[in-house]
Amino acid sequence: MNNQVNTPPLNESAYKAKVVEYDNFAVKREFVAEAPTKEELFRKFYEWNRTLRYCNGYYFKFLDENVKAEYHEWYESLSEMTRFDMYYGDGIVD
């Protein structure tokens, strides 16, 4: 019995964007992030930075200015409650 899970490769229509990872405010690496949709990529990008919110100098940025603008437009279009849920996740808020 084979318990291995095979994930299909992302197809050509996947959304891709170049991302720069910073560590101690210096470029650590550049890579291409991808997801099946633009929204999924933006949510993934948000989660990367959210989990690092207490790590000064460690963060991710989009390399392309157009993608940055699209990301900010997407984020601003989210409801306040959606942003709240994304920020706190499953945490308990007093």
PDB file of N, CA, C and O in Angstrom:
ATOM      1  N   MET A   1       0.846  -1.177   0.000  1.00  0.00           N
ATOM      2  CA  MET A   1       0.000   0.000   0.000  1.00  0.00           C
ATOM      3  C   MET A   1       0.889   1.237   0.000  1.00  0.00           C
ATOM      4  O   MET A   1       1.830   1.334   0.787  1.00  0.00           O
ATOM      5  N   ASN A   2       0.592   2.162  -0.870  1.00  0.00           N
ATOM      6  CA  ASN A   2       1.387   3.372  -1.007  1.00  0.00           C
ATOM      7  C   ASN A   2       0.688   4.508  -0.270  1.00  0.00           C
ATOM      8  O   ASN A   2      -0.417   4.900  -0.646  1.00  0.00           O
ATOM      9  N   ASN A   3       1.318   5.042   0.775  1.00  0.00           N
ATOM     10  CA  ASN A   3       0.740   6.130   1.557  1.00  0.00           C
ATOM     11  C   ASN A   3       1.220   7.497   1.098  1.00  0.00           C
ATOM     12  O   ASN A   3       0.889   8.514   1.707  1.00  0.00           O
ATOM     13  N   GLN A   4       1.982   7.521   0.050  1.00  0.00           N
ATOM     14  CA  GLN A   4       2.538   8.770  -0.436  1.00  0.00           C
ATOM     15  C   GLN A   4       1.453   9.614  -1.106  1.00  0.00           C
ATOM     16  O   GLN A   4       0.670   9.109  -1.912  1.00  0.00           O
ATOM     17  N   VAL A   5       1.416  10.882  -0.770  1.00  0.00           N
ATOM     18  CA  VAL A   5       0.446  11.797  -1.370  1.00  0.00           C
ATOM     19  C   VAL A   5       1.145  12.558  -2.479  1.00  0.00           C
ATOM     20  O   VAL A   5       2.175  13.196  -2.261  1.00  0.00           O
ATOM     21  N   ASN A   6       0.579  12.484  -3.655  1.00  0.00           N
ATOM     22  CA  ASN A   6       1.140  13.198  -4.801  1.00  0.00           C
ATOM     23  C   ASN A   6       0.362  14.481  -5.011  1.00  0.00           C
ATOM     24  O   ASN A   6      -0.859  14.465  -5.166  1.00  0.00           O
ATOM     25  N   THR A   7       1.073  15.580  -5.016  1.00  0.00           N
ATOM     26  CA  THR A   7       0.418  16.856  -5.295  1.00  0.00           C
ATOM     27  C   THR A   7       0.712  17.220  -6.737  1.00  0.00           C
ATOM     28  O   THR A   7       1.865  17.180  -7.166  1.00  0.00           O
ATOM     29  N   PRO A   8      -0.310  17.573  -7.482  1.00  0.00           N
ATOM     30  CA  PRO A   8      -0.078  17.917  -8.886  1.00  0.00           C
ATOM     31  C   PRO A   8       0.711  19.208  -9.001  1.00  0.00           C
ATOM     32  O   PRO A   8       0.539  20.115  -8.187  1.00  0.00           O
ATOM     33  N   PRO A   9       1.565  19.298  -9.991  1.00  0.00           N
ATOM     34  CA  PRO A   9       2.302  20.551 -10.192  1.00  0.00           C
ATOM     35  C   PRO A   9       1.348  21.651 -10.587  1.00  0.00           C
ATOM     36  O   PRO A   9       0.306  21.404 -11.195  1.00  0.00           O
ATOM     37  N   LEU A  10       1.713  22.871 -10.234  1.00  0.00           N
ATOM     38  CA  LEU A  10       0.886  24.012 -10.629  1.00  0.00           C
ATOM     39  C   LEU A  10       0.937  24.153 -12.141  1.00  0.00           C
ATOM     40  O   LEU A  10       1.993  23.987 -12.752  1.00  0.00           O
ATOM     41  N   ASN A  11      -0.178  24.452 -12.729  1.00  0.00           N
ATOM     42  CA  ASN A  11      -0.240  24.557 -14.180  1.00  0.00           C
ATOM     43  C   ASN A  11       0.259  25.921 -14.652  1.00  0.00           C
ATOM     44  O   ASN A  11       0.609  26.788 -13.851  1.00  0.00           O
ATOM     45  N   GLU A  12       0.280  26.081 -15.939  1.00  0.00           N
ATOM     46  CA  GLU A  12       0.789  27.320 -16.526  1.00  0.00           C
ATOM     47  C   GLU A  12      -0.036  28.544 -16.132  1.00  0.00           C
ATOM     48  O   GLU A  12       0.462  29.669 -16.179  1.00  0.00           O
ATOM     49  N   SER A  13      -1.289  28.331 -15.744  1.00  0.00           N
ATOM     50  CA  SER A  13      -2.129  29.471 -15.388  1.00  0.00           C
ATOM     51  C   SER A  13      -1.956  29.897 -13.935  1.00  0.00           C
ATOM     52  O   SER A  13      -2.645  30.805 -13.471  1.00  0.00           O
ATOM     53  N   ALA A  14      -1.038  29.249 -13.210  1.00  0.00           N
ATOM     54  CA  ALA A  14      -0.792  29.618 -11.818  1.00  0.00           C
ATOM     55  C   ALA A  14      -0.273  31.053 -11.755  1.00  0.00           C
ATOM     56  O   ALA A  14       0.402  31.525 -12.669  1.00  0.00           O
ATOM     57  N   TYR A  15      -0.600  31.726 -10.672  1.00  0.00           N
ATOM     58  CA  TYR A  15      -0.148  33.103 -10.479  1.00  0.00           C
ATOM     59  C   TYR A  15       1.231  33.062  -9.833  1.00  0.00           C
ATOM     60  O   TYR A  15       1.428  32.371  -8.834  1.00  0.00           O
ATOM     61  N   LYS A  16       2.177  33.792 -10.393  1.00  0.00           N
ATOM     62  CA  LYS A  16       3.546  33.796  -9.909  1.00  0.00           C
ATOM     63  C   LYS A  16       4.014  35.218  -9.668  1.00  0.00           C
ATOM     64  O   LYS A  16       3.604  36.149 -10.362  1.00  0.00           O
ATOM     65  N   ALA A  17       4.878  35.372  -8.674  1.00  0.00           N
ATOM     66  CA  ALA A  17       5.457  36.687  -8.398  1.00  0.00           C
ATOM     67  C   ALA A  17       6.817  36.509  -7.745  1.00  0.00           C
ATOM     68  O   ALA A  17       7.014  35.593  -6.947  1.00  0.00           O
ATOM     69  N   LYS A  18       7.743  37.376  -8.080  1.00  0.00           N
ATOM     70  CA  LYS A  18       9.070  37.335  -7.456  1.00  0.00           C
ATOM     71  C   LYS A  18       8.986  37.970  -6.080  1.00  0.00           C
ATOM     72  O   LYS A  18       8.392  39.033  -5.900  1.00  0.00           O
ATOM     73  N   VAL A  19       9.592  37.299  -5.114  1.00  0.00           N
ATOM     74  CA  VAL A  19       9.566  37.741  -3.726  1.00  0.00           C
ATOM     75  C   VAL A  19      10.995  37.831  -3.215  1.00  0.00           C
ATOM     76  O   VAL A  19      11.842  37.007  -3.560  1.00  0.00           O
ATOM     77  N   VAL A  20      11.251  38.829  -2.399  1.00  0.00           N
ATOM     78  CA  VAL A  20      12.551  38.984  -1.751  1.00  0.00           C
ATOM     79  C   VAL A  20      12.356  38.716  -0.268  1.00  0.00           C
ATOM     80  O   VAL A  20      11.462  39.278   0.365  1.00  0.00           O
ATOM     81  N   GLU A  21      13.190  37.863   0.271  1.00  0.00           N
ATOM     82  CA  GLU A  21      13.165  37.565   1.707  1.00  0.00           C
ATOM     83  C   GLU A  21      14.319  38.323   2.362  1.00  0.00           C
ATOM     84  O   GLU A  21      15.468  38.237   1.929  1.00  0.00           O
ATOM     85  N   TYR A  22      13.989  39.059   3.404  1.00  0.00           N
ATOM     86  CA  TYR A  22      14.993  39.842   4.131  1.00  0.00           C
ATOM     87  C   TYR A  22      15.239  39.220   5.505  1.00  0.00           C
ATOM     88  O   TYR A  22      14.316  38.730   6.156  1.00  0.00           O
ATOM     89  N   ASP A  23      16.477  39.251   5.921  1.00  0.00           N
ATOM     90  CA  ASP A  23      16.866  38.801   7.255  1.00  0.00           C
ATOM     91  C   ASP A  23      17.819  39.847   7.806  1.00  0.00           C
ATOM     92  O   ASP A  23      18.848  40.143   7.199  1.00  0.00           O
ATOM     93  N   ASN A  24      17.473  40.406   8.960  1.00  0.00           N
ATOM     94  CA  ASN A  24      18.254  41.484   9.554  1.00  0.00           C
ATOM     95  C   ASN A  24      18.385  42.650   8.573  1.00  0.00           C
ATOM     96  O   ASN A  24      19.447  43.259   8.446  1.00  0.00           O
ATOM     97  N   PHE A  25      17.281  42.945   7.886  1.00  0.00           N
ATOM     98  CA  PHE A  25      17.161  44.036   6.920  1.00  0.00           C
ATOM     99  C   PHE A  25      18.047  43.876   5.690  1.00  0.00           C
ATOM    100  O   PHE A  25      18.183  44.816   4.907  1.00  0.00           O
ATOM    101  N   ALA A  26      18.651  42.707   5.506  1.00  0.00           N
ATOM    102  CA  ALA A  26      19.489  42.446   4.335  1.00  0.00           C
ATOM    103  C   ALA A  26      18.838  41.339   3.502  1.00  0.00           C
ATOM    104  O   ALA A  26      18.173  40.455   4.042  1.00  0.00           O
ATOM    105  N   VAL A  27      19.034  41.396   2.199  1.00  0.00           N
ATOM    106  CA  VAL A  27      18.450  40.389   1.316  1.00  0.00           C
ATOM    107  C   VAL A  27      19.032  39.024   1.656  1.00  0.00           C
ATOM    108  O   VAL A  27      20.248  38.832   1.650  1.00  0.00           O
ATOM    109  N   LYS A  28      18.158  38.099   1.947  1.00  0.00           N
ATOM    110  CA  LYS A  28      18.571  36.720   2.235  1.00  0.00           C
ATOM    111  C   LYS A  28      18.503  35.888   0.961  1.00  0.00           C
ATOM    112  O   LYS A  28      19.427  35.138   0.645  1.00  0.00           O
ATOM    113  N   ARG A  29      17.385  36.033   0.229  1.00  0.00           N
ATOM    114  CA  ARG A  29      17.232  35.320  -1.034  1.00  0.00           C
ATOM    115  C   ARG A  29      16.078  35.912  -1.827  1.00  0.00           C
ATOM    116  O   ARG A  29      15.222  36.612  -1.286  1.00  0.00           O
ATOM    117  N   GLU A  30      16.074  35.615  -3.113  1.00  0.00           N
ATOM    118  CA  GLU A  30      14.973  35.961  -3.998  1.00  0.00           C
ATOM    119  C   GLU A  30      14.421  34.649  -4.543  1.00  0.00           C
ATOM    120  O   GLU A  30      15.176  33.727  -4.850  1.00  0.00           O
ATOM    121  N   PHE A  31      13.097  34.575  -4.661  1.00  0.00           N
ATOM    122  CA  PHE A  31      12.483  33.365  -5.194  1.00  0.00           C
ATOM    123  C   PHE A  31      11.165  33.713  -5.854  1.00  0.00           C
ATOM    124  O   PHE A  31      10.642  34.814  -5.682  1.00  0.00           O
ATOM    125  N   VAL A  32      10.638  32.777  -6.602  1.00  0.00           N
ATOM    126  CA  VAL A  32       9.346  32.952  -7.250  1.00  0.00           C
ATOM    127  C   VAL A  32       8.313  32.204  -6.421  1.00  0.00           C
ATOM    128  O   VAL A  32       8.385  30.986  -6.261  1.00  0.00           O
ATOM    129  N   ALA A  33       7.351  32.957  -5.897  1.00  0.00           N
ATOM    130  CA  ALA A  33       6.243  32.363  -5.153  1.00  0.00           C
ATOM    131  C   ALA A  33       5.108  32.138  -6.140  1.00  0.00           C
ATOM    132  O   ALA A  33       4.896  32.942  -7.048  1.00  0.00           O
ATOM    133  N   GLU A  34       4.376  31.035  -5.957  1.00  0.00           N
ATOM    134  CA  GLU A  34       3.271  30.776  -6.860  1.00  0.00           C
ATOM    135  C   GLU A  34       2.124  30.102  -6.131  1.00  0.00           C
ATOM    136  O   GLU A  34       2.307  29.421  -5.122  1.00  0.00           O
ATOM    137  N   ALA A  35       0.952  30.313  -6.670  1.00  0.00           N
ATOM    138  CA  ALA A  35      -0.270  29.730  -6.135  1.00  0.00           C
ATOM    139  C   ALA A  35      -1.263  29.625  -7.288  1.00  0.00           C
ATOM    140  O   ALA A  35      -1.088  30.277  -8.318  1.00  0.00           O
ATOM    141  N   PRO A  36      -2.303  28.809  -7.124  1.00  0.00           N
ATOM    142  CA  PRO A  36      -3.282  28.656  -8.201  1.00  0.00           C
ATOM    143  C   PRO A  36      -4.003  29.954  -8.564  1.00  0.00           C
ATOM    144  O   PRO A  36      -4.400  30.142  -9.714  1.00  0.00           O
ATOM    145  N   THR A  37      -4.175  30.857  -7.579  1.00  0.00           N
ATOM    146  CA  THR A  37      -4.844  32.128  -7.851  1.00  0.00           C
ATOM    147  C   THR A  37      -4.064  33.265  -7.213  1.00  0.00           C
ATOM    148  O   THR A  37      -3.231  33.057  -6.331  1.00  0.00           O
ATOM    149  N   LYS A  38      -4.352  34.462  -7.676  1.00  0.00           N
ATOM    150  CA  LYS A  38      -3.711  35.647  -7.119  1.00  0.00           C
ATOM    151  C   LYS A  38      -4.072  35.809  -5.643  1.00  0.00           C
ATOM    152  O   LYS A  38      -3.210  36.124  -4.823  1.00  0.00           O
ATOM    153  N   GLU A  39      -5.349  35.593  -5.304  1.00  0.00           N
ATOM    154  CA  GLU A  39      -5.772  35.751  -3.911  1.00  0.00           C
ATOM    155  C   GLU A  39      -5.050  34.759  -2.994  1.00  0.00           C
ATOM    156  O   GLU A  39      -4.644  35.121  -1.890  1.00  0.00           O
ATOM    157  N   GLU A  40      -4.892  33.526  -3.440  1.00  0.00           N
ATOM    158  CA  GLU A  40      -4.185  32.539  -2.618  1.00  0.00           C
ATOM    159  C   GLU A  40      -2.724  32.939  -2.413  1.00  0.00           C
ATOM    160  O   GLU A  40      -2.169  32.753  -1.330  1.00  0.00           O
ATOM    161  N   LEU A  41      -2.112  33.484  -3.451  1.00  0.00           N
ATOM    162  CA  LEU A  41      -0.727  33.945  -3.314  1.00  0.00           C
ATOM    163  C   LEU A  41      -0.650  35.107  -2.333  1.00  0.00           C
ATOM    164  O   LEU A  41       0.248  35.156  -1.493  1.00  0.00           O
ATOM    165  N   PHE A  42      -1.590  36.045  -2.439  1.00  0.00           N
ATOM    166  CA  PHE A  42      -1.589  37.188  -1.535  1.00  0.00           C
ATOM    167  C   PHE A  42      -1.834  36.753  -0.092  1.00  0.00           C
ATOM    168  O   PHE A  42      -1.218  37.288   0.830  1.00  0.00           O
ATOM    169  N   ARG A  43      -2.731  35.788   0.107  1.00  0.00           N
ATOM    170  CA  ARG A  43      -2.972  35.288   1.469  1.00  0.00           C
ATOM    171  C   ARG A  43      -1.727  34.598   2.025  1.00  0.00           C
ATOM    172  O   ARG A  43      -1.399  34.756   3.201  1.00  0.00           O
ATOM    173  N   LYS A  44      -1.043  33.843   1.189  1.00  0.00           N
ATOM    174  CA  LYS A  44       0.193  33.166   1.598  1.00  0.00           C
ATOM    175  C   LYS A  44       1.255  34.202   1.983  1.00  0.00           C
ATOM    176  O   LYS A  44       1.917  34.077   3.014  1.00  0.00           O
ATOM    177  N   PHE A  45       1.403  35.220   1.139  1.00  0.00           N
ATOM    178  CA  PHE A  45       2.367  36.295   1.386  1.00  0.00           C
ATOM    179  C   PHE A  45       2.055  37.006   2.703  1.00  0.00           C
ATOM    180  O   PHE A  45       2.949  37.284   3.502  1.00  0.00           O
ATOM    181  N   TYR A  46       0.766  37.295   2.911  1.00  0.00           N
ATOM    182  CA  TYR A  46       0.347  37.941   4.158  1.00  0.00           C
ATOM    183  C   TYR A  46       0.716  37.069   5.359  1.00  0.00           C
ATOM    184  O   TYR A  46       1.231  37.568   6.359  1.00  0.00           O
ATOM    185  N   GLU A  47       0.453  35.777   5.257  1.00  0.00           N
ATOM    186  CA  GLU A  47       0.734  34.851   6.361  1.00  0.00           C
ATOM    187  C   GLU A  47       2.234  34.788   6.669  1.00  0.00           C
ATOM    188  O   GLU A  47       2.628  34.742   7.835  1.00  0.00           O
ATOM    189  N   TRP A  48       3.064  34.785   5.630  1.00  0.00           N
ATOM    190  CA  TRP A  48       4.515  34.791   5.867  1.00  0.00           C
ATOM    191  C   TRP A  48       4.914  35.985   6.715  1.00  0.00           C
ATOM    192  O   TRP A  48       5.643  35.839   7.695  1.00  0.00           O
ATOM    193  N   ASN A  49       4.440  37.158   6.342  1.00  0.00           N
ATOM    194  CA  ASN A  49       4.805  38.368   7.079  1.00  0.00           C
ATOM    195  C   ASN A  49       4.121  38.440   8.445  1.00  0.00           C
ATOM    196  O   ASN A  49       4.705  38.953   9.399  1.00  0.00           O
ATOM    197  N   ARG A  50       2.908  37.942   8.547  1.00  0.00           N
ATOM    198  CA  ARG A  50       2.197  37.971   9.825  1.00  0.00           C
ATOM    199  C   ARG A  50       2.918  37.126  10.873  1.00  0.00           C
ATOM    200  O   ARG A  50       3.036  37.531  12.030  1.00  0.00           O
ATOM    201  N   THR A  51       3.394  35.966  10.471  1.00  0.00           N
ATOM    202  CA  THR A  51       4.071  35.099  11.431  1.00  0.00           C
ATOM    203  C   THR A  51       5.411  35.685  11.876  1.00  0.00           C
ATOM    204  O   THR A  51       5.965  35.269  12.894  1.00  0.00           O
ATOM    205  N   LEU A  52       5.924  36.637  11.126  1.00  0.00           N
ATOM    206  CA  LEU A  52       7.208  37.259  11.471  1.00  0.00           C
ATOM    207  C   LEU A  52       7.033  38.617  12.148  1.00  0.00           C
ATOM    208  O   LEU A  52       8.002  39.364  12.283  1.00  0.00           O
ATOM    209  N   ARG A  53       5.821  38.944  12.574  1.00  0.00           N
ATOM    210  CA  ARG A  53       5.555  40.296  13.080  1.00  0.00           C
ATOM    211  C   ARG A  53       6.369  40.664  14.308  1.00  0.00           C
ATOM    212  O   ARG A  53       6.500  41.849  14.614  1.00  0.00           O
ATOM    213  N   TYR A  54       6.915  39.700  15.014  1.00  0.00           N
ATOM    214  CA  TYR A  54       7.738  39.996  16.187  1.00  0.00           C
ATOM    215  C   TYR A  54       9.232  39.819  15.896  1.00  0.00           C
ATOM    216  O   TYR A  54      10.056  39.945  16.803  1.00  0.00           O
ATOM    217  N   CYS A  55       9.580  39.532  14.662  1.00  0.00           N
ATOM    218  CA  CYS A  55      10.976  39.331  14.275  1.00  0.00           C
ATOM    219  C   CYS A  55      11.456  40.569  13.524  1.00  0.00           C
ATOM    220  O   CYS A  55      11.274  40.672  12.311  1.00  0.00           O
ATOM    221  N   ASN A  56      12.056  41.490  14.229  1.00  0.00           N
ATOM    222  CA  ASN A  56      12.520  42.718  13.602  1.00  0.00           C
ATOM    223  C   ASN A  56      13.552  42.417  12.531  1.00  0.00           C
ATOM    224  O   ASN A  56      14.494  41.659  12.759  1.00  0.00           O
ATOM    225  N   GLY A  57      13.372  43.005  11.380  1.00  0.00           N
ATOM    226  CA  GLY A  57      14.330  42.872  10.297  1.00  0.00           C
ATOM    227  C   GLY A  57      14.141  41.637   9.439  1.00  0.00           C
ATOM    228  O   GLY A  57      14.916  41.418   8.509  1.00  0.00           O
ATOM    229  N   TYR A  58      13.129  40.819   9.723  1.00  0.00           N
ATOM    230  CA  TYR A  58      12.878  39.624   8.920  1.00  0.00           C
ATOM    231  C   TYR A  58      11.494  39.774   8.308  1.00  0.00           C
ATOM    232  O   TYR A  58      10.497  39.825   9.029  1.00  0.00           O
ATOM    233  N   TYR A  59      11.426  39.846   6.980  1.00  0.00           N
ATOM    234  CA  TYR A  59      10.151  40.058   6.295  1.00  0.00           C
ATOM    235  C   TYR A  59      10.293  39.720   4.824  1.00  0.00           C
ATOM    236  O   TYR A  59      11.389  39.449   4.334  1.00  0.00           O
ATOM    237  N   PHE A  60       9.167  39.741   4.130  1.00  0.00           N
ATOM    238  CA  PHE A  60       9.113  39.462   2.702  1.00  0.00           C
ATOM    239  C   PHE A  60       8.557  40.680   1.974  1.00  0.00           C
ATOM    240  O   PHE A  60       7.726  41.410   2.514  1.00  0.00           O
ATOM    241  N   LYS A  61       9.024  40.894   0.737  1.00  0.00           N
ATOM    242  CA  LYS A  61       8.516  41.962  -0.112  1.00  0.00           C
ATOM    243  C   LYS A  61       8.383  41.434  -1.535  1.00  0.00           C
ATOM    244  O   LYS A  61       9.163  40.589  -1.975  1.00  0.00           O
ATOM    245  N   PHE A  62       7.383  41.944  -2.244  1.00  0.00           N
ATOM    246  CA  PHE A  62       7.293  41.647  -3.666  1.00  0.00           C
ATOM    247  C   PHE A  62       8.321  42.489  -4.394  1.00  0.00           C
ATOM    248  O   PHE A  62       8.533  43.652  -4.052  1.00  0.00           O
ATOM    249  N   LEU A  63       8.952  41.916  -5.383  1.00  0.00           N
ATOM    250  CA  LEU A  63       9.973  42.625  -6.139  1.00  0.00           C
ATOM    251  C   LEU A  63       9.355  43.592  -7.158  1.00  0.00           C
ATOM    252  O   LEU A  63       9.864  44.694  -7.361  1.00  0.00           O
ATOM    253  N   ASP A  64       8.280  43.181  -7.783  1.00  0.00           N
ATOM    254  CA  ASP A  64       7.619  43.967  -8.826  1.00  0.00           C
ATOM    255  C   ASP A  64       6.685  45.016  -8.207  1.00  0.00           C
ATOM    256  O   ASP A  64       5.827  44.680  -7.389  1.00  0.00           O
ATOM    257  N   GLU A  65       6.850  46.256  -8.590  1.00  0.00           N
ATOM    258  CA  GLU A  65       6.015  47.351  -8.072  1.00  0.00           C
ATOM    259  C   GLU A  65       4.541  47.154  -8.422  1.00  0.00           C
ATOM    260  O   GLU A  65       3.669  47.512  -7.630  1.00  0.00           O
ATOM    261  N   ASN A  66       4.253  46.593  -9.591  1.00  0.00           N
ATOM    262  CA  ASN A  66       2.863  46.361  -9.983  1.00  0.00           C
ATOM    263  C   ASN A  66       2.206  45.322  -9.070  1.00  0.00           C
ATOM    264  O   ASN A  66       1.043  45.470  -8.697  1.00  0.00           O
ATOM    265  N   VAL A  67       2.939  44.290  -8.715  1.00  0.00           N
ATOM    266  CA  VAL A  67       2.404  43.264  -7.818  1.00  0.00           C
ATOM    267  C   VAL A  67       2.203  43.861  -6.425  1.00  0.00           C
ATOM    268  O   VAL A  67       1.213  43.562  -5.756  1.00  0.00           O
ATOM    269  N   LYS A  68       3.139  44.705  -5.988  1.00  0.00           N
ATOM    270  CA  LYS A  68       2.972  45.390  -4.694  1.00  0.00           C
ATOM    271  C   LYS A  68       1.675  46.192  -4.677  1.00  0.00           C
ATOM    272  O   LYS A  68       0.913  46.144  -3.711  1.00  0.00           O
ATOM    273  N   ALA A  69       1.436  46.928  -5.760  1.00  0.00           N
ATOM    274  CA  ALA A  69       0.225  47.745  -5.849  1.00  0.00           C
ATOM    275  C   ALA A  69      -1.021  46.872  -5.853  1.00  0.00           C
ATOM    276  O   ALA A  69      -2.009  47.204  -5.198  1.00  0.00           O
ATOM    277  N   GLU A  70      -0.989  45.753  -6.587  1.00  0.00           N
ATOM    278  CA  GLU A  70      -2.126  44.828  -6.606  1.00  0.00           C
ATOM    279  C   GLU A  70      -2.371  44.238  -5.224  1.00  0.00           C
ATOM    280  O   GLU A  70      -3.516  44.095  -4.796  1.00  0.00           O
ATOM    281  N   TYR A  71      -1.287  43.895  -4.527  1.00  0.00           N
ATOM    282  CA  TYR A  71      -1.414  43.330  -3.184  1.00  0.00           C
ATOM    283  C   TYR A  71      -2.065  44.343  -2.242  1.00  0.00           C
ATOM    284  O   TYR A  71      -2.987  43.997  -1.503  1.00  0.00           O
ATOM    285  N   HIS A  72      -1.599  45.578  -2.265  1.00  0.00           N
ATOM    286  CA  HIS A  72      -2.166  46.603  -1.384  1.00  0.00           C
ATOM    287  C   HIS A  72      -3.631  46.884  -1.729  1.00  0.00           C
ATOM    288  O   HIS A  72      -4.454  47.094  -0.838  1.00  0.00           O
ATOM    289  N   GLU A  73      -3.946  46.888  -3.012  1.00  0.00           N
ATOM    290  CA  GLU A  73      -5.333  47.078  -3.430  1.00  0.00           C
ATOM    291  C   GLU A  73      -6.201  45.917  -2.925  1.00  0.00           C
ATOM    292  O   GLU A  73      -7.305  46.130  -2.425  1.00  0.00           O
ATOM    293  N   TRP A  74      -5.691  44.697  -3.060  1.00  0.00           N
ATOM    294  CA  TRP A  74      -6.416  43.520  -2.565  1.00  0.00           C
ATOM    295  C   TRP A  74      -6.620  43.617  -1.056  1.00  0.00           C
ATOM    296  O   TRP A  74      -7.729  43.403  -0.567  1.00  0.00           O
ATOM    297  N   TYR A  75      -5.569  43.934  -0.321  1.00  0.00           N
ATOM    298  CA  TYR A  75      -5.652  43.997   1.136  1.00  0.00           C
ATOM    299  C   TYR A  75      -6.650  45.059   1.588  1.00  0.00           C
ATOM    300  O   TYR A  75      -7.444  44.822   2.498  1.00  0.00           O
ATOM    301  N   GLU A  76      -6.610  46.225   0.956  1.00  0.00           N
ATOM    302  CA  GLU A  76      -7.524  47.307   1.314  1.00  0.00           C
ATOM    303  C   GLU A  76      -8.971  46.961   0.970  1.00  0.00           C
ATOM    304  O   GLU A  76      -9.895  47.508   1.571  1.00  0.00           O
ATOM    305  N   SER A  77      -9.175  46.062   0.012  1.00  0.00           N
ATOM    306  CA  SER A  77     -10.532  45.690  -0.373  1.00  0.00           C
ATOM    307  C   SER A  77     -11.174  44.704   0.606  1.00  0.00           C
ATOM    308  O   SER A  77     -12.383  44.479   0.559  1.00  0.00           O
ATOM    309  N   LEU A  78     -10.365  44.117   1.493  1.00  0.00           N
ATOM    310  CA  LEU A  78     -10.888  43.162   2.471  1.00  0.00           C
ATOM    311  C   LEU A  78     -11.665  43.892   3.560  1.00  0.00           C
ATOM    312  O   LEU A  78     -11.343  45.024   3.922  1.00  0.00           O
ATOM    313  N   SER A  79     -12.678  43.232   4.066  1.00  0.00           N
ATOM    314  CA  SER A  79     -13.442  43.842   5.157  1.00  0.00           C
ATOM    315  C   SER A  79     -12.578  43.890   6.417  1.00  0.00           C
ATOM    316  O   SER A  79     -11.600  43.153   6.545  1.00  0.00           O
ATOM    317  N   GLU A  80     -12.951  44.754   7.326  1.00  0.00           N
ATOM    318  CA  GLU A  80     -12.221  44.880   8.587  1.00  0.00           C
ATOM    319  C   GLU A  80     -12.230  43.552   9.354  1.00  0.00           C
ATOM    320  O   GLU A  80     -11.233  43.182   9.973  1.00  0.00           O
ATOM    321  N   MET A  81     -13.348  42.850   9.308  1.00  0.00           N
ATOM    322  CA  MET A  81     -13.459  41.573  10.014  1.00  0.00           C
ATOM    323  C   MET A  81     -12.557  40.515   9.381  1.00  0.00           C
ATOM    324  O   MET A  81     -11.944  39.720  10.095  1.00  0.00           O
ATOM    325  N   THR A  82     -12.470  40.496   8.069  1.00  0.00           N
ATOM    326  CA  THR A  82     -11.590  39.548   7.382  1.00  0.00           C
ATOM    327  C   THR A  82     -10.139  39.814   7.770  1.00  0.00           C
ATOM    328  O   THR A  82      -9.391  38.883   8.069  1.00  0.00           O
ATOM    329  N   ARG A  83      -9.743  41.084   7.766  1.00  0.00           N
ATOM    330  CA  ARG A  83      -8.370  41.427   8.161  1.00  0.00           C
ATOM    331  C   ARG A  83      -8.105  41.050   9.610  1.00  0.00           C
ATOM    332  O   ARG A  83      -7.022  40.563   9.937  1.00  0.00           O
ATOM    333  N   PHE A  84      -9.083  41.270  10.482  1.00  0.00           N
ATOM    334  CA  PHE A  84      -8.965  40.890  11.892  1.00  0.00           C
ATOM    335  C   PHE A  84      -8.747  39.389  12.014  1.00  0.00           C
ATOM    336  O   PHE A  84      -7.858  38.942  12.739  1.00  0.00           O
ATOM    337  N   ASP A  85      -9.563  38.608  11.302  1.00  0.00           N
ATOM    338  CA  ASP A  85      -9.434  37.152  11.349  1.00  0.00           C
ATOM    339  C   ASP A  85      -8.099  36.680  10.788  1.00  0.00           C
ATOM    340  O   ASP A  85      -7.497  35.745  11.315  1.00  0.00           O
ATOM    341  N   MET A  86      -7.641  37.319   9.731  1.00  0.00           N
ATOM    342  CA  MET A  86      -6.344  36.928   9.147  1.00  0.00           C
ATOM    343  C   MET A  86      -5.217  37.231  10.132  1.00  0.00           C
ATOM    344  O   MET A  86      -4.272  36.450  10.250  1.00  0.00           O
ATOM    345  N   TYR A  87      -5.306  38.350  10.835  1.00  0.00           N
ATOM    346  CA  TYR A  87      -4.240  38.739  11.740  1.00  0.00           C
ATOM    347  C   TYR A  87      -4.185  37.842  12.973  1.00  0.00           C
ATOM    348  O   TYR A  87      -3.113  37.381  13.365  1.00  0.00           O
ATOM    349  N   TYR A  88      -5.353  37.592  13.588  1.00  0.00           N
ATOM    350  CA  TYR A  88      -5.365  36.825  14.830  1.00  0.00           C
ATOM    351  C   TYR A  88      -5.538  35.334  14.621  1.00  0.00           C
ATOM    352  O   TYR A  88      -5.250  34.551  15.527  1.00  0.00           O
ATOM    353  N   GLY A  89      -6.002  34.920  13.450  1.00  0.00           N
ATOM    354  CA  GLY A  89      -6.159  33.501  13.178  1.00  0.00           C
ATOM    355  C   GLY A  89      -7.051  32.842  14.211  1.00  0.00           C
ATOM    356  O   GLY A  89      -8.164  33.305  14.464  1.00  0.00           O
ATOM    357  N   ASP A  90      -6.567  31.764  14.808  1.00  0.00           N
ATOM    358  CA  ASP A  90      -7.338  31.040  15.818  1.00  0.00           C
ATOM    359  C   ASP A  90      -7.023  31.496  17.220  1.00  0.00           C
ATOM    360  O   ASP A  90      -7.415  30.842  18.187  1.00  0.00           O
ATOM    361  N   GLY A  91      -6.324  32.602  17.351  1.00  0.00           N
ATOM    362  CA  GLY A  91      -5.948  33.092  18.683  1.00  0.00           C
ATOM    363  C   GLY A  91      -7.140  33.632  19.457  1.00  0.00           C
ATOM    364  O   GLY A  91      -8.185  33.941  18.884  1.00  0.00           O
ATOM    365  N   ILE A  92      -6.968  33.737  20.743  1.00  0.00           N
ATOM    366  CA  ILE A  92      -7.994  34.278  21.618  1.00  0.00           C
ATOM    367  C   ILE A  92      -7.684  35.746  21.861  1.00  0.00           C
ATOM    368  O   ILE A  92      -6.566  36.102  22.234  1.00  0.00           O
ATOM    369  N   VAL A  93      -8.674  36.588  21.647  1.00  0.00           N
ATOM    370  CA  VAL A  93      -8.498  38.015  21.823  1.00  0.00           C
ATOM    371  C   VAL A  93      -9.354  38.440  23.016  1.00  0.00           C
ATOM    372  O   VAL A  93     -10.560  38.198  23.040  1.00  0.00           O
ATOM    373  N   ASP A  94      -8.723  39.073  24.002  1.00  0.00           N
ATOM    374  CA  ASP A  94      -9.465  39.540  25.192  1.00  0.00           C
ATOM    375  C   ASP A  94     -10.203  40.822  24.903  1.00  0.00           C
ATOM    376  O   ASP A  94     -10.876  41.359  25.783  1.00  0.00           O
TER     377      ASP A  94
END
